[in-house]
Amino acid sequence: MAYKINDDCISCGACADGCPTDAITEGDSKYVVDEEKCIDCGACADVCPVSAPAQA
């Protein structure tokens, strides 16, 4: 199950930098996860300062 980024996102980009598959990109109001590329590794959640990425 792919990760999703909730509304707690502060758009710092840490999750995108930590993603090994480049599945995370900057959206309009927060970063977003491409569910096709996400391998459910949790790297994004490990580096996020506000715990915005979570399993969907």
N, CA and C atoms as an extended XYZ file, in Angstrom:
168
Properties=species:S:1:pos:R:3:atomname:S:1:resname:S:1:resid:I:1 pbc="F F F"
N         0.847       -1.176        0.000 N   MET     1
C         0.000        0.000        0.000 CA  MET     1
C         0.895        1.242        0.000 C   MET     1
N         0.679        2.127       -0.904 N   ALA     2
C         1.502        3.328       -1.056 CA  ALA     2
C         1.286        4.308        0.092 C   ALA     2
N         2.289        5.113        0.316 N   TYR     3
C         2.194        6.188        1.301 CA  TYR     3
C         1.447        7.371        0.691 C   TYR     3
N         0.824        8.149        1.554 N   LYS     4
C         0.191        9.408        1.157 CA  LYS     4
C         0.693       10.473        2.120 C   LYS     4
N         0.697       11.702        1.663 N   ILE     5
C         1.154       12.809        2.502 CA  ILE     5
C        -0.061       13.598        2.951 C   ILE     5
N        -0.208       13.722        4.265 N   ASN     6
C        -1.397       14.396        4.801 CA  ASN     6
C        -1.219       15.912        4.835 C   ASN     6
N        -2.225       16.590        5.322 N   ASP     7
C        -2.243       18.052        5.331 CA  ASP     7
C        -1.271       18.686        6.331 C   ASP     7
N        -0.581       17.874        7.131 N   ASP     8
C         0.422       18.405        8.050 CA  ASP     8
C         1.699       18.813        7.310 C   ASP     8
N         1.792       18.470        6.029 N   CYS     9
C         2.983       18.748        5.218 CA  CYS     9
C         3.329       20.235        5.243 C   CYS     9
N         4.618       20.523        5.492 N   ILE    10
C         5.094       21.910        5.506 CA  ILE    10
C         5.921       22.226        4.254 C   ILE    10
N         5.883       21.344        3.276 N   SER    11
C         6.564       21.517        1.981 CA  SER    11
C         8.058       21.774        2.109 C   SER    11
N         8.703       21.045        3.005 N   CYS    12
C        10.144       21.223        3.194 CA  CYS    12
C        10.966       20.436        2.177 C   CYS    12
N        10.379       19.383        1.598 N   GLY    13
C        11.071       18.594        0.586 CA  GLY    13
C        11.907       17.452        1.119 C   GLY    13
N        11.951       17.262        2.420 N   ALA    14
C        12.759       16.184        2.991 CA  ALA    14
C        12.302       14.816        2.480 C   ALA    14
N        11.015       14.641        2.346 N   CYS    15
C        10.484       13.357        1.888 CA  CYS    15
C        10.911       13.060        0.455 C   CYS    15
N        10.860       14.053       -0.396 N   ALA    16
C        11.254       13.872       -1.796 CA  ALA    16
C        12.734       13.533       -1.890 C   ALA    16
N        13.549       14.204       -1.093 N   ASP    17
C        14.988       13.930       -1.088 CA  ASP    17
C        15.293       12.530       -0.570 C   ASP    17
N        14.464       12.035        0.341 N   GLY    18
C        14.702       10.723        0.938 CA  GLY    18
C        14.096        9.561        0.181 C   GLY    18
N        13.295        9.837       -0.831 N   CYS    19
C        12.610        8.773       -1.569 CA  CYS    19
C        13.552        8.105       -2.578 C   CYS    19
N        13.771        6.789       -2.458 N   PRO    20
C        14.698        6.104       -3.363 CA  PRO    20
C        14.158        5.891       -4.777 C   PRO    20
N        12.851        6.066       -4.974 N   THR    21
C        12.263        5.830       -6.304 CA  THR    21
C        11.765        7.108       -6.962 C   THR    21
N        12.058        8.258       -6.382 N   ASP    22
C        11.589        9.550       -6.912 CA  ASP    22
C        10.078        9.577       -7.108 C   ASP    22
N         9.360        8.995       -6.156 N   ALA    23
C         7.908        8.919       -6.233 CA  ALA    23
C         7.220       10.151       -5.667 C   ALA    23
N         7.983       11.056       -5.054 N   ILE    24
C         7.393       12.211       -4.382 CA  ILE    24
C         7.781       13.490       -5.113 C   ILE    24
N         6.769       14.284       -5.418 N   THR    25
C         6.988       15.558       -6.099 CA  THR    25
C         6.210       16.659       -5.393 C   THR    25
N         6.603       17.889       -5.677 N   GLU    26
C         5.934       19.034       -5.068 CA  GLU    26
C         4.598       19.273       -5.745 C   GLU    26
N         3.544       19.337       -4.938 N   GLY    27
C         2.213       19.632       -5.451 CA  GLY    27
C         1.865       21.091       -5.208 C   GLY    27
N         0.606       21.434       -5.404 N   ASP    28
C         0.167       22.819       -5.232 CA  ASP    28
C         0.283       23.300       -3.784 C   ASP    28
N        -0.207       22.501       -2.845 N   SER    29
C        -0.190       22.943       -1.449 CA  SER    29
C         0.623       22.023       -0.541 C   SER    29
N         1.042       20.873       -1.058 N   LYS    30
C         1.859       19.928       -0.298 CA  LYS    30
C         2.509       18.963       -1.280 C   LYS    30
N         3.447       18.186       -0.795 N   TYR    31
C         4.083       17.186       -1.645 CA  TYR    31
C         3.116       16.021       -1.858 C   TYR    31
N         3.265       15.330       -2.984 N   VAL    32
C         2.372       14.224       -3.323 CA  VAL    32
C         3.184       12.990       -3.707 C   VAL    32
N         2.593       11.821       -3.464 N   VAL    33
C         3.233       10.545       -3.756 CA  VAL    33
C         2.590        9.927       -4.989 C   VAL    33
N         3.411        9.511       -5.936 N   ASP    34
C         2.944        8.767       -7.106 CA  ASP    34
C         2.796        7.310       -6.673 C   ASP    34
N         1.566        6.841       -6.557 N   GLU    35
C         1.304        5.499       -6.048 CA  GLU    35
C         1.898        4.409       -6.934 C   GLU    35
N         2.102        4.691       -8.202 N   GLU    36
C         2.692        3.709       -9.114 CA  GLU    36
C         4.181        3.507       -8.837 C   GLU    36
N         4.850        4.545       -8.367 N   LYS    37
C         6.289        4.470       -8.105 CA  LYS    37
C         6.619        4.103       -6.660 C   LYS    37
N         5.700        4.353       -5.735 N   CYS    38
C         5.943        4.116       -4.313 CA  CYS    38
C         6.122        2.615       -4.047 C   CYS    38
N         7.210        2.267       -3.348 N   ILE    39
C         7.480        0.865       -3.015 CA  ILE    39
C         7.200        0.573       -1.542 C   ILE    39
N         6.534        1.492       -0.857 N   ASP    40
C         6.098        1.288        0.524 CA  ASP    40
C         7.271        1.025        1.473 C   ASP    40
N         8.380        1.733        1.259 N   CYS    41
C         9.571        1.482        2.078 CA  CYS    41
C         9.582        2.293        3.369 C   CYS    41
N         8.861        3.416        3.397 N   GLY    42
C         8.805        4.241        4.591 CA  GLY    42
C         9.943        5.234        4.745 C   GLY    42
N        10.813        5.344        3.746 N   ALA    43
C        11.931        6.288        3.838 CA  ALA    43
C        11.435        7.715        4.007 C   ALA    43
N        10.341        8.056        3.350 N   CYS    44
C         9.780        9.405        3.452 CA  CYS    44
C         9.316        9.709        4.873 C   CYS    44
N         8.671        8.738        5.485 N   ALA    45
C         8.177        8.925        6.845 CA  ALA    45
C         9.326        9.048        7.839 C   ALA    45
N        10.422        8.360        7.569 N   ASP    46
C        11.575        8.399        8.465 CA  ASP    46
C        12.246        9.766        8.511 C   ASP    46
N        12.203       10.516        7.399 N   VAL    47
C        12.906       11.802        7.357 CA  VAL    47
C        11.992       13.025        7.543 C   VAL    47
N        10.696       12.839        7.520 N   CYS    48
C         9.763       13.963        7.630 CA  CYS    48
C         9.737       14.533        9.045 C   CYS    48
N         9.962       15.838        9.204 N   PRO    49
C         9.973       16.444       10.537 CA  PRO    49
C         8.596       16.569       11.188 C   PRO    49
N         7.518       16.430       10.394 N   VAL    50
C         6.175       16.583       10.957 CA  VAL    50
C         5.311       15.331       10.780 C   VAL    50
N         5.908       14.223       10.395 N   SER    51
C         5.214       12.931       10.223 CA  SER    51
C         4.039       13.019        9.258 C   SER    51
N         4.203       13.776        8.167 N   ALA    52
C         3.119       13.919        7.189 CA  ALA    52
C         2.901       12.670        6.332 C   ALA    52
N         3.958       11.960        5.901 N   PRO    53
C         3.719       10.748        5.107 CA  PRO    53
C         3.206        9.613        5.992 C   PRO    53
N         2.173        8.939        5.534 N   ALA    54
C         1.619        7.801        6.257 CA  ALA    54
C         1.077        6.801        5.271 C   ALA    54
N         0.985        5.564        5.686 N   GLN    55
C         0.426        4.552        4.803 CA  GLN    55
C        -1.041        4.834        4.564 C   GLN    55
N        -1.437        4.695        3.323 N   ALA    56
C        -2.823        4.992        2.935 CA  ALA    56
C        -3.766        3.928        3.426 C   ALA    56
